Amino acid sequence: MTSDGNPYARFRRALETGNETLVVAAARELPQVALDDALRICLVLRGGDPDRYERAAVRWLGRFALEAREVTINDLRVAAGALDALPEHPAEAMELLQRLCVARSVG
């Protein structure tokens, strides 16, 4: 099977397009979406349907709470604030979320 047939390769290409429909369809083909990829999905969804973005962001926050090492309530507050700011300030919000992920050994 070539990389064209690999579901993860299709998912990565969909992320590169920034097309919400392609990203969601490609993500559904994956057996599991890693937390860092789920954050990239949030980034793509931020400009579309606000309710869809909100659901994805809340799911990401819940997964972060469960998967992060030694996560604190303050970490969750910071992450929630960054997710709330992501639609208007994507660069700053993503940087903050990525720093949190690195600090808490999730990816």
Legacy VTK file of the C-alpha trace (Angstrom):
# vtk DataFile Version 3.0
C-alpha trace
ASCII
DATASET POLYDATA
POINTS 107 float
0.000 0.000 0.000
1.356 3.447 -0.881
1.235 6.472 1.374
-1.743 7.654 -0.717
-3.713 4.743 0.768
-2.559 5.327 4.323
-5.371 6.921 6.395
-2.891 8.952 8.445
-1.197 10.309 5.305
-4.613 11.365 3.978
-5.373 12.993 7.321
-2.087 14.953 7.278
-2.763 16.135 3.721
-6.275 17.186 4.741
-4.829 19.203 7.632
-2.493 20.956 5.195
-5.468 22.050 3.072
-7.249 23.566 6.054
-10.535 22.294 4.604
-12.828 21.495 7.523
-14.860 18.885 5.616
-11.767 17.020 4.421
-10.160 17.113 7.857
-13.227 15.750 9.636
-13.724 13.017 7.027
-10.051 11.993 7.170
-10.045 11.993 10.982
-13.009 9.610 10.992
-10.900 7.078 9.073
-8.282 6.959 11.836
-8.515 4.353 14.590
-7.452 7.037 17.079
-6.550 10.716 16.857
-3.503 11.756 18.885
-3.927 14.724 21.183
-1.608 16.948 19.127
-3.581 16.095 15.990
-6.831 16.819 17.828
-5.450 20.269 18.578
-4.688 20.751 14.879
-8.285 19.794 14.127
-9.418 22.515 16.551
-7.218 24.972 14.690
-8.928 24.074 11.407
-12.414 24.220 12.951
-11.898 27.608 14.602
-13.115 29.586 11.595
-16.194 27.499 10.858
-19.279 26.626 12.855
-18.750 28.001 16.385
-20.719 25.137 17.975
-18.622 22.536 16.191
-15.437 24.283 17.310
-16.731 24.488 20.889
-17.448 20.738 20.988
-14.003 19.909 19.583
-12.287 22.274 22.019
-14.128 20.819 25.016
-13.236 17.277 23.900
-9.598 18.341 23.544
-9.599 19.886 27.021
-11.081 16.714 28.517
-8.475 14.568 26.831
-5.718 16.911 27.990
-7.002 16.566 31.562
-6.865 12.769 31.291
-3.677 12.298 29.278
-1.370 14.982 30.677
1.111 14.153 33.392
0.514 15.858 36.698
-1.984 18.283 35.180
-3.182 20.974 37.551
-6.402 22.928 37.759
-4.415 25.975 36.712
-3.167 24.114 33.619
-6.786 23.411 32.728
-7.723 27.067 33.259
-4.869 28.194 31.026
-5.741 25.616 28.360
-9.431 26.578 28.451
-8.513 30.250 28.094
-6.233 29.507 25.165
-8.920 27.414 23.456
-11.384 30.255 24.002
-8.906 32.690 22.398
-7.918 30.368 19.530
-10.481 31.679 16.996
-9.335 35.296 17.379
-5.653 34.818 18.294
-4.549 31.500 16.788
-0.783 32.014 16.863
-0.628 33.039 20.521
-3.171 30.448 21.633
-1.461 27.591 19.789
1.918 28.560 21.217
0.499 28.493 24.742
-1.260 25.166 24.199
1.844 23.609 22.680
3.941 24.800 25.636
1.426 23.237 28.021
1.566 19.955 26.105
5.342 19.898 26.214
5.394 20.789 29.919
2.933 17.986 30.700
4.497 15.407 28.356
1.551 14.946 26.032
1.635 14.920 22.287
LINES 1 108
107 0 1 2 3 4 5 6 7 8 9 10 11 12 13 14 15 16 17 18 19 20 21 22 23 24 25 26 27 28 29 30 31 32 33 34 35 36 37 38 39 40 41 42 43 44 45 46 47 48 49 50 51 52 53 54 55 56 57 58 59 60 61 62 63 64 65 66 67 68 69 70 71 72 73 74 75 76 77 78 79 80 81 82 83 84 85 86 87 88 89 90 91 92 93 94 95 96 97 98 99 100 101 102 103 104 105 106
